[in-house]
Amino acid sequence: MKTLNLYLVLGALLLAVGLVGCATPAARIEKNPEIFARLTPTQQEMIKKGQVGVGFDQEMVKLALGEADRVLARTDKAGTSEVWSYVTYDGDDGHMLYRGYYHRYYGWGDPLYPYYMNYPSRRMREQLKVTFGADGKVASIEQEKR
C-alpha cells in the first residue's frame, strides 16, 4: 500500500512539473530548437525573456508567450488582422491568481481543476494584445502598464 501511494505521489509530481515546464519560454524553445536557431541574437534574447517585438512572426510569438488565451479578428478600413490576447485572472484584492493557457481544458468536477476558477470574485484582465498584419508579422503590441 505504501509503495502504491509513493508511485501516485511521484506520478502527480511528474505531471505537475510537466504542466509547469510547458509554460516557460525555455521549455518552448527546447521543444522548437529549429525555429529558435534561425533567429537573430537580439530576437533570441527577447524570446528568452518572454518578450515580443514588431516584425515577429506567429511562431516567434508562440515561443515567447505561448498559445494565446483568445484569438480575435479585427476588421477596419485597412483590412482584416488577427489579434492574440493574453489574459490573467485577479482576485478582488488585486493579486494575480494565474495567467496562462492551460486552464481552458479543465471542467467542473475535475480534481485538477484550477483553484482560482472557484474563486468567487475573480476578474479576467487583459494583460497583452498582439496584432498581426496582413503579412503575418506583428504590427502592434498593446501591453498593460503597471
N, C-alpha and C positions, 0 to 999 in steps of 0.2 A: 504494500500500500504506500509506504514512504517513497519507494522508487517511482511509482506512478505519479505521485504528487510532484516529485522532483522533475520528472520529464515534462509535466504540464507547466510548471513554473519556467523551466528553461525554454519551452516552446513559446510561451507567452512573451518572454524577454526577447527572443529572436524576432518574433513578429513585430514587437514594438520598435526594436532597432531598425527593422526593415522599413516600417512606415515612416519613421523619423528620417532615415537615410535618404529617402526619395525626395524629401522636402528641402534639400540643400543644393546650392549651385554645384558644390563639389561632387555630390552623388550624380547629378545630371550630367556633368562633364565626364565623369567616369563611364557613364552609360553611352555617351556620344563623343568619343575622342576624335573621330574623323571630322566632325563639324568644328570642334574646338581648335583642332590643329590648323585649319585653313584661315583662322582669324589673325588679325594683326596683334602685336603685343598689347597695345592700348585697349583693344576690344576684349582681349582675354582678361586683362586686369579688371575691367568693368564687370564682366560676367562673373568672375570670382567673387566680387563684392556684391553681387545681386543687383547690379545697375544696368540700365539700358540707355541707348543713345539714338538720336535721329540718324536714320540710314540703316539701322539694324534690320535684318530680315526676321521672319517669324521663328525660324529655328534658333536664332541667337536670343530672341526674347524668351523662348521656352527654356533655354539653358540658364538664363539669368534668373527668371522669375517663376518658371514652372507653367503649368496649364492655367489659363485664365479661369476665373470664377464665373464670369459671364462674357459672352461674345455678342456684340450688338452690330447692327448695320446702320450706318449714318448716311443719309442722303441729303445733299444740298446742291446748290447750283453748279458746283464743281464736279459732281458725280456721286458715286456711292463709295464709301470707305468702310473698313472693318475696324471696330473698336473693341479692344480687350480690356476688361475691367477686373481689377483685383480688389477684393474686399476684406475687411476684418470685422470681427464681432467684439463689441464692447459691452461691459456691464454698466449698470446705472451709476456706478461710482467712477466711471471713466477708464478703468483698467482693461487692457485687451484680454479677451478670453481666448481667442485663437484667430489666426489668419491662415488660410490655405484651402487647397482644392480637395483634400481628402475627405472632408465632411459630407460631400454631396452623395455618397453612396451608402450611407448608413440609414437605417429605418427604425421606427419605434419598436421597442421590444428587443432590439439587438443589444447584447451585453456589451459590445464595444462602442455603442452609440456615444458620441462625444458628450461629455458632461455639460457643456455650455448650451447645448440645444434645449435643455430643460430649464435653463436659467430664465426666470420669469420676466426680467426686464432687459434682455439682451437687445442690442441695436446693431444693425448691419451698417457699416460705414465704408464708403468707397475710398480706398487709400491711393489707388493709382489707376490711370487710364492711359492706354497706349493706342494711338490711332495709326492705322496703316493706310498709305496712299494707294493709288491705282497700280503702282509698280510693285506692291507687296512689301515695301520698306516702311519703317517707322517715319511718319510725317510729323507727329506731335506727341508730347508726353505731358499729361496733367498729373501732378503729384501733390498730395496734401502737405502743407507747410505746418509744422508744429512748433 
